[in-house]
């Protein structure tokens, strides 16, 4: 402890204060570095939140003791990256985020005994609107949705019935295709009793009308266009997949044009088979007639008298006829066929495919282009025809052409990039590496500019005090005044030792002075040369 106290006294208050300040700064700096690197990387838990949802999520995070950060005026919540999936599942279990709307949970905390029917109807409407908004918000590209329903009540003693309507305001990311708009309209119409899809109007955050709810039904045309576009996208994707497997990724361009016939046709036909007949009914009729005429048809008294034979009249003339008639009814087989051909038949398909050639890199690093052979083009054409179901009678066309692309060789062309090509850094890795480099650089500067000079100064002060301590020790070895008188020989030896000690001290001081002068010369060579020149000029003057 005496040595430590002596060292502190020798340093002085100024040096002790400087050392304390530097030590505090170093502790603070390294503490900041340790805390900064000990914190886990943060990731986005939820973004674009309403204030109500943000407050509820932050409350649950504080209750669970999870570190978080708020950005964007509280609309974005960041948590440790390793806990994102677990926290999202936990929030989903608690029903968060609610999207800033109220759903059927409005009935969880309501007092049914003291609530009027009017309030119950309003709450039911609010709950239905909130649930529809949440469902629509789950669709891709839709960030937020608000739904307004108008469900009119039927008045008493009234025969007229008003149809319900709905209006939807969306905040989208990008643009919605017609199929998604049609799906939203049908979704809302199916959830509300009596609501028709054509009575649903949709607008976006820019005020653009995406769907008109005036009642004019244009859904048929939209469905036709959507069906054609979907078919073209599907065929294009199939062709790109099969051609890219041969030509390489991004080395083919495909364009598909399909024509559909959306007319609905009903055909009815009757066919008869004459060879296939069956007797249905048979009818036979026979007639026989006998007549007698004595006067050849003359009218007389004798002819009119009864029983002319008894009176000896003339011999009668006999007339006899016989008739036979047969009617046969046949049943002939008959086939009635009715065909209904729905709309949406493919009338014609046209496909155009542009395929790039092959590229190769020589030893000098130059890239050469080679067109594809006719055999390869024919094989690609055959693959495309098989993919689309080519029908020549239908008038389908397939054109495959080999042309060199304007963008040049593909970026995936193999090149010798060394082992660095195997490393794949993401944005987070690059940012973390940059932060680490900056902290290491600052640490090195602190060590070189602050710690190193301070250590050298302390060591230099210790070296200066070593000769003085040696002199004090040599002096301490000399006989004190209170000691008994020495003999002449001892006095002579002590005086010789004292002279030797003084000589050593003087030599050490001289050597230290020379060393300091050498350091000054090394640090200031120009000033040293100037001083020597002045000395030489002074010696030269008389």
MOMOHU-V699221 format. One record per residue. RES is the residue in one small letter. SS is DSSP state (H for helix, E for strand, - for the rest). PHI is phi in degrees with one decimal (NA if undefined). Layout:
res->RES ss->SS phi->PHI
res->RES ss->SS phi->PHI
//
This chain:
res->x ss->- phi->NA
res->x ss->H phi->-63.2
res->x ss->H phi->-63.9
res->x ss->H phi->-64.8
res->x ss->H phi->-64.6
res->x ss->H phi->-63.6
res->x ss->H phi->-63.4
res->x ss->H phi->-66.3
res->x ss->H phi->-66.2
res->x ss->H phi->-69.1
res->x ss->H phi->-66.6
res->x ss->H phi->93.2
res->x ss->H phi->-64.2
res->x ss->H phi->-63.5
res->x ss->H phi->-66.6
res->x ss->H phi->-61.6
res->x ss->H phi->-64.5
res->x ss->H phi->-64.3
res->x ss->H phi->-63.7
res->x ss->H phi->-64.8
res->x ss->H phi->-65.3
res->x ss->H phi->-64.2
res->x ss->H phi->-62.4
res->x ss->H phi->-63.4
res->x ss->H phi->-63.5
res->x ss->H phi->-64.7
res->x ss->H phi->-61.7
res->x ss->H phi->-63.8
res->x ss->H phi->-65.4
res->x ss->H phi->-68.0
res->x ss->H phi->-63.6
res->x ss->H phi->-63.1
res->x ss->H phi->-63.0
res->x ss->H phi->-65.1
res->x ss->H phi->-65.3
res->x ss->H phi->-64.4
res->x ss->H phi->-80.9
res->x ss->H phi->-80.3
res->x ss->- phi->-74.3
res->x ss->- phi->-72.4
res->x ss->- phi->-65.9
res->x ss->E phi->-96.1
res->x ss->E phi->-135.2
res->x ss->E phi->-75.6
res->x ss->E phi->-84.4
res->x ss->E phi->-144.5
res->x ss->- phi->-131.6
res->x ss->- phi->56.2
res->x ss->- phi->-89.6
res->x ss->- phi->-75.3
res->x ss->H phi->-62.0
res->x ss->H phi->-65.5
res->x ss->H phi->-67.4
res->x ss->H phi->-63.4
res->x ss->H phi->-64.3
res->x ss->H phi->-66.7
res->x ss->H phi->-67.6
res->x ss->H phi->-63.0
res->x ss->H phi->-63.5
res->x ss->H phi->-67.2
res->x ss->H phi->-66.5
res->x ss->H phi->-65.5
res->x ss->H phi->-66.3
res->x ss->H phi->-85.5
res->x ss->- phi->72.9
res->x ss->- phi->-99.7
res->x ss->- phi->-70.6
res->x ss->E phi->-148.3
res->x ss->E phi->-136.0
res->x ss->E phi->-113.4
res->x ss->E phi->-138.2
res->x ss->- phi->63.5
res->x ss->- phi->58.7
res->x ss->- phi->87.7
res->x ss->- phi->-82.3
res->x ss->E phi->-123.8
res->x ss->E phi->-116.6
res->x ss->E phi->-113.5
res->x ss->E phi->-134.0
res->x ss->E phi->-54.3
res->x ss->H phi->-60.5
res->x ss->H phi->-71.5
res->x ss->H phi->-106.0
res->x ss->H phi->-64.5
res->x ss->H phi->-62.5
res->x ss->H phi->-64.3
res->x ss->H phi->-69.6
res->x ss->H phi->-64.9
res->x ss->H phi->-64.7
res->x ss->H phi->-66.4
res->x ss->H phi->-66.7
res->x ss->H phi->-64.2
res->x ss->H phi->-64.8
res->x ss->- phi->-84.7
res->x ss->- phi->79.8
res->x ss->- phi->-115.4
res->x ss->- phi->-79.4
res->x ss->- phi->-88.2
res->x ss->- phi->76.7
res->x ss->- phi->75.2
res->x ss->- phi->-122.7
res->x ss->- phi->-107.8
res->x ss->- phi->-106.6
res->x ss->H phi->-69.1
res->x ss->H phi->-70.3
res->x ss->H phi->-64.0
res->x ss->H phi->-89.1
res->x ss->- phi->-72.2
res->x ss->- phi->-112.8
res->x ss->- phi->-92.5
res->x ss->- phi->-94.5
res->x ss->- phi->-70.8
res->x ss->- phi->-73.5
res->x ss->- phi->-100.5
res->x ss->- phi->-109.0
res->x ss->- phi->-79.7
res->x ss->H phi->-66.1
res->x ss->H phi->-63.7
res->x ss->H phi->-66.1
res->x ss->H phi->-63.4
res->x ss->H phi->-66.2
res->x ss->H phi->-64.4
res->x ss->H phi->-64.6
res->x ss->H phi->-63.9
res->x ss->H phi->-65.3
res->x ss->H phi->-62.8
res->x ss->H phi->-63.6
res->x ss->H phi->-65.5
res->x ss->H phi->-64.7
res->x ss->H phi->-65.0
res->x ss->H phi->-65.9
res->x ss->H phi->-65.1
res->x ss->H phi->-62.8
res->x ss->H phi->-65.2
res->x ss->H phi->-65.3
res->x ss->H phi->-67.3
res->x ss->H phi->-65.5
res->x ss->- phi->-79.3
res->x ss->- phi->-75.3
res->x ss->- phi->-62.6
res->x ss->- phi->77.1
res->x ss->E phi->-102.1
res->x ss->E phi->-89.4
res->x ss->E phi->-152.9
res->x ss->E phi->-142.2
res->x ss->E phi->-130.6
res->x ss->E phi->-121.2
res->x ss->E phi->-124.1
res->x ss->E phi->-110.1
res->x ss->E phi->-120.6
res->x ss->- phi->-114.4
res->x ss->- phi->-71.4
res->x ss->- phi->-90.7
res->x ss->- phi->-76.0
res->x ss->- phi->-74.7
res->x ss->- phi->-67.6
res->x ss->- phi->56.8
res->x ss->- phi->-126.6
res->x ss->- phi->-88.7
res->x ss->- phi->-77.0
res->x ss->- phi->-127.2
res->x ss->- phi->-88.4
res->x ss->- phi->-81.8
res->x ss->- phi->-71.4
res->x ss->E phi->-141.7
res->x ss->E phi->-147.1
res->x ss->E phi->-131.5
res->x ss->E phi->-128.0
res->x ss->E phi->-111.9
res->x ss->E phi->-118.6
res->x ss->E phi->-116.0
res->x ss->E phi->-110.9
res->x ss->- phi->-110.7
res->x ss->- phi->94.8
res->x ss->- phi->-132.9
res->x ss->- phi->-93.3
res->x ss->- phi->-83.3
res->x ss->H phi->-57.6
res->x ss->H phi->-64.5
res->x ss->H phi->-68.4
res->x ss->H phi->-63.5
res->x ss->H phi->-65.0
res->x ss->H phi->-65.8
res->x ss->H phi->-64.9
res->x ss->H phi->-62.6
res->x ss->H phi->-68.6
res->x ss->H phi->-62.3
res->x ss->H phi->-68.7
res->x ss->H phi->-65.3
res->x ss->H phi->-74.8
res->x ss->H phi->-88.0
res->x ss->- phi->-115.9
res->x ss->- phi->-68.7
res->x ss->- phi->83.3
res->x ss->- phi->-87.8
res->x ss->- phi->-100.7
res->x ss->H phi->-60.2
res->x ss->H phi->-73.7
res->x ss->H phi->-98.4
res->x ss->E phi->-109.5
res->x ss->E phi->-108.1
res->x ss->E phi->-131.9
res->x ss->E phi->-130.6
res->x ss->- phi->-104.4
res->x ss->- phi->-69.7
res->x ss->- phi->-88.9
res->x ss->- phi->83.8
res->x ss->- phi->-81.2
res->x ss->E phi->-83.5
res->x ss->E phi->-91.2
res->x ss->E phi->-149.4
res->x ss->- phi->-91.0
res->x ss->- phi->-104.6
res->x ss->- phi->-77.1
res->x ss->- phi->114.5
res->x ss->- phi->-78.1
res->x ss->- phi->-91.5
res->x ss->- phi->-114.3
res->x ss->H phi->-70.1
res->x ss->H phi->-65.4
res->x ss->H phi->-64.5
res->x ss->H phi->-63.4
res->x ss->H phi->-65.4
res->x ss->H phi->-65.0
res->x ss->H phi->-63.9
res->x ss->H phi->-66.5
res->x ss->H phi->-65.6
res->x ss->H phi->-64.2
res->x ss->H phi->-64.6
res->x ss->H phi->-65.2
res->x ss->H phi->-64.4
res->x ss->H phi->-64.3
res->x ss->H phi->-64.6
res->x ss->H phi->-66.1
res->x ss->H phi->-65.4
res->x ss->H phi->-62.6
res->x ss->H phi->-64.4
res->x ss->H phi->-63.5
res->x ss->H phi->-67.6
res->x ss->H phi->-62.5
res->x ss->H phi->-65.5
res->x ss->H phi->-76.0
res->x ss->H phi->-78.0
res->x ss->H phi->-65.3
res->x ss->H phi->-66.5
res->x ss->H phi->-99.5
res->x ss->H phi->-88.9
res->x ss->- phi->108.5
res->x ss->- phi->-67.6
res->x ss->- phi->77.6
res->x ss->- phi->-102.6
res->x ss->E phi->-145.6
res->x ss->E phi->-121.4
res->x ss->E phi->-123.6
res->x ss->E phi->-134.1
res->x ss->E phi->-121.1
res->x ss->E phi->-129.6
res->x ss->E phi->-118.3
res->x ss->E phi->-114.2
res->x ss->E phi->-115.0
res->x ss->E phi->-112.2
res->x ss->- phi->-97.3
res->x ss->- phi->-75.7
res->x ss->- phi->-96.6
res->x ss->E phi->-117.2
res->x ss->E phi->-118.7
res->x ss->E phi->-121.9
res->x ss->E phi->-126.7
res->x ss->E phi->-137.5
res->x ss->E phi->-117.0
res->x ss->E phi->-128.8
res->x ss->E phi->-119.0
res->x ss->E phi->-116.2
res->x ss->E phi->-69.3
res->x ss->E phi->-77.9
res->x ss->E phi->-108.1
res->x ss->E phi->-133.5
res->x ss->E phi->-135.0
res->x ss->E phi->-68.7
res->x ss->E phi->-90.5
res->x ss->E phi->-156.6
res->x ss->E phi->-130.2
res->x ss->E phi->-130.8
res->x ss->E phi->-119.1
res->x ss->E phi->-138.4
res->x ss->E phi->-126.0
res->x ss->E phi->-129.1
res->x ss->E phi->-134.1
res->x ss->E phi->-140.1
res->x ss->E phi->-127.8
res->x ss->E phi->-133.5
res->x ss->E phi->-121.5
res->x ss->E phi->-139.1
res->x ss->- phi->-84.4
res->x ss->- phi->-108.6
res->x ss->- phi->53.3
res->x ss->- phi->87.3
res->x ss->- phi->-88.8
res->x ss->- phi->-98.7
res->x ss->- phi->-149.2
res->x ss->H phi->-68.8
res->x ss->H phi->-66.0
res->x ss->H phi->-72.0
res->x ss->H phi->-91.0
res->x ss->- phi->-76.5
res->x ss->- phi->-70.7
res->x ss->- phi->52.9
res->x ss->- phi->-71.7
res->x ss->- phi->-66.1
res->x ss->- phi->-69.6
res->x ss->- phi->-91.8
res->x ss->- phi->79.6
res->x ss->- phi->-80.5
res->x ss->- phi->-75.7
res->x ss->- phi->-76.2
res->x ss->- phi->-72.2
res->x ss->E phi->-103.9
res->x ss->E phi->-97.7
res->x ss->E phi->-129.9
res->x ss->E phi->-124.7
res->x ss->E phi->-136.3
res->x ss->E phi->-138.4
res->x ss->E phi->-132.9
res->x ss->E phi->-128.9
res->x ss->E phi->-137.1
res->x ss->E phi->-132.6
res->x ss->E phi->-119.9
res->x ss->E phi->-117.7
res->x ss->E phi->-102.9
res->x ss->E phi->-108.1
res->x ss->E phi->-108.5
res->x ss->E phi->-96.1
res->x ss->E phi->-67.5
res->x ss->E phi->-134.9
res->x ss->E phi->-120.7
res->x ss->E phi->-111.4
res->x ss->E phi->-126.9
res->x ss->E phi->-120.5
res->x ss->E phi->-117.7
res->x ss->E phi->-117.3
res->x ss->E phi->-98.8
res->x ss->- phi->-72.7
res->x ss->- phi->-73.1
res->x ss->- phi->109.8
res->x ss->E phi->-80.4
res->x ss->E phi->-80.5
res->x ss->E phi->-89.9
res->x ss->E phi->-163.3
res->x ss->E phi->-130.0
res->x ss->E phi->-121.4
res->x ss->E phi->-129.3
res->x ss->E phi->-122.3
res->x ss->E phi->-127.2
res->x ss->E phi->-113.2
res->x ss->E phi->-115.5
res->x ss->- phi->-79.8
res->x ss->- phi->-82.6
res->x ss->E phi->-109.6
res->x ss->E phi->-121.4
res->x ss->E phi->-142.1
res->x ss->E phi->-114.8
res->x ss->- phi->-85.6
res->x ss->- phi->-65.8
res->x ss->- phi->-81.7
res->x ss->- phi->90.5
res->x ss->- phi->-82.1
res->x ss->E phi->-100.7
res->x ss->E phi->-115.2
res->x ss->E phi->-108.3
res->x ss->E phi->-129.6
res->x ss->- phi->-70.1
res->x ss->- phi->-82.3
res->x ss->- phi->-78.9
res->x ss->H phi->-63.5
res->x ss->H phi->-65.5
res->x ss->H phi->-66.0
res->x ss->H phi->-63.1
res->x ss->H phi->-65.3
res->x ss->H phi->-67.2
res->x ss->H phi->-64.4
res->x ss->H phi->-62.3
res->x ss->H phi->-64.3
res->x ss->H phi->-64.9
res->x ss->H phi->-65.2
res->x ss->H phi->-62.9
res->x ss->H phi->-68.3
res->x ss->H phi->-70.5
res->x ss->H phi->-93.9
res->x ss->- phi->69.5
res->x ss->- phi->-60.0
res->x ss->- phi->-132.2
res->x ss->- phi->-69.5
res->x ss->- phi->-64.6
res->x ss->- phi->-76.9
res->x ss->- phi->92.1
res->x ss->- phi->-68.3
res->x ss->E phi->-133.0
res->x ss->E phi->-135.0
res->x ss->E phi->-123.5
res->x ss->E phi->-119.6
res->x ss->E phi->-125.3
res->x ss->E phi->-102.5
res->x ss->- phi->-136.7
res->x ss->- phi->-81.3
res->x ss->- phi->-73.6
res->x ss->- phi->-72.8
res->x ss->- phi->-77.4
res->x ss->- phi->84.7
res->x ss->- phi->-65.8
res->x ss->- phi->-67.5
res->x ss->- phi->-67.0
res->x ss->- phi->-85.9
res->x ss->- phi->-62.7
res->x ss->- phi->-62.9
res->x ss->- phi->-144.9
res->x ss->- phi->-83.1
res->x ss->- phi->-106.3
res->x ss->H phi->78.3
res->x ss->H phi->-71.6
res->x ss->H phi->-68.5
res->x ss->H phi->-68.0
res->x ss->H phi->-80.7
res->x ss->- phi->-88.1
res->x ss->- phi->-125.9
res->x ss->- phi->-102.7
res->x ss->- phi->-93.8
res->x ss->H phi->-64.5
res->x ss->H phi->-65.9
res->x ss->H phi->-64.4
res->x ss->H phi->-66.1
res->x ss->H phi->-64.6
res->x ss->H phi->-66.8
res->x ss->H phi->-64.9
res->x ss->H phi->-65.1
res->x ss->H phi->-62.4
res->x ss->H phi->-62.5
res->x ss->H phi->-62.3
res->x ss->H phi->-63.7
res->x ss->H phi->-66.1
res->x ss->H phi->-64.5
res->x ss->H phi->-63.4
res->x ss->H phi->-64.2
res->x ss->H phi->-62.5
res->x ss->H phi->-63.7
res->x ss->H phi->-63.4
res->x ss->H phi->-63.7
res->x ss->H phi->-65.6
res->x ss->H phi->-79.2
res->x ss->H phi->-92.0
res->x ss->H phi->-117.8
res->x ss->H phi->-69.0
res->x ss->H phi->-61.7
res->x ss->H phi->-61.5
res->x ss->H phi->-66.6
res->x ss->H phi->-66.0
res->x ss->H phi->-64.0
res->x ss->H phi->-66.6
res->x ss->H phi->-65.8
res->x ss->H phi->-66.1
res->x ss->H phi->-64.8
res->x ss->H phi->-64.1
res->x ss->H phi->-68.7
res->x ss->H phi->-67.3
res->x ss->H phi->-67.1
res->x ss->H phi->-84.1
res->x ss->H phi->-65.2
res->x ss->H phi->-61.4
res->x ss->H phi->-64.4
res->x ss->H phi->-66.2
res->x ss->H phi->-65.2
res->x ss->H phi->-63.5
res->x ss->H phi->-64.0
res->x ss->H phi->-68.2
res->x ss->H phi->-66.2
res->x ss->H phi->-64.6
res->x ss->H phi->-67.0
res->x ss->H phi->-76.4
res->x ss->- phi->-69.5
res->x ss->- phi->-69.5
res->x ss->- phi->-78.7
res->x ss->- phi->-70.4
res->x ss->- phi->-81.5
res->x ss->- phi->-71.8
res->x ss->- phi->-64.4
res->x ss->- phi->-62.8
res->x ss->- phi->-90.2
res->x ss->- phi->-73.9
res->x ss->H phi->-59.7
res->x ss->H phi->-69.2
res->x ss->H phi->-65.5
res->x ss->H phi->-64.2
res->x ss->H phi->-67.3
res->x ss->H phi->-65.7
res->x ss->H phi->-65.7
res->x ss->H phi->-67.3
res->x ss->H phi->-65.2
res->x ss->H phi->-64.8
res->x ss->H phi->-67.0
res->x ss->H phi->-64.1
res->x ss->H phi->-63.9
res->x ss->H phi->-63.4
res->x ss->H phi->-63.2
res->x ss->H phi->-65.3
res->x ss->H phi->-63.7
res->x ss->H phi->-63.1
res->x ss->H phi->-63.9
res->x ss->H phi->-64.4
res->x ss->H phi->-64.6
res->x ss->H phi->-61.9
res->x ss->H phi->-63.0
res->x ss->H phi->-65.1
res->x ss->H phi->-65.9
res->x ss->H phi->-62.8
res->x ss->H phi->-62.1
res->x ss->H phi->-63.9
res->x ss->H phi->-65.9
res->x ss->H phi->-62.1
res->x ss->H phi->-62.7
res->x ss->H phi->-64.6
res->x ss->H phi->-63.0
res->x ss->H phi->-64.8
res->x ss->H phi->-66.6
res->x ss->H phi->-79.2
res->x ss->- phi->-128.5
res->x ss->H phi->-69.0
res->x ss->H phi->-67.9
res->x ss->H phi->-63.9
res->x ss->H phi->-64.3
res->x ss->H phi->-63.2
res->x ss->H phi->-63.5
res->x ss->H phi->-65.6
res->x ss->H phi->-63.5
res->x ss->H phi->-62.9
res->x ss->H phi->-61.6
res->x ss->H phi->-60.8
res->x ss->H phi->-66.1
res->x ss->H phi->-67.5
res->x ss->H phi->-65.3
res->x ss->H phi->-68.2
res->x ss->H phi->-76.7
res->x ss->- phi->-73.8
res->x ss->- phi->-73.9
//
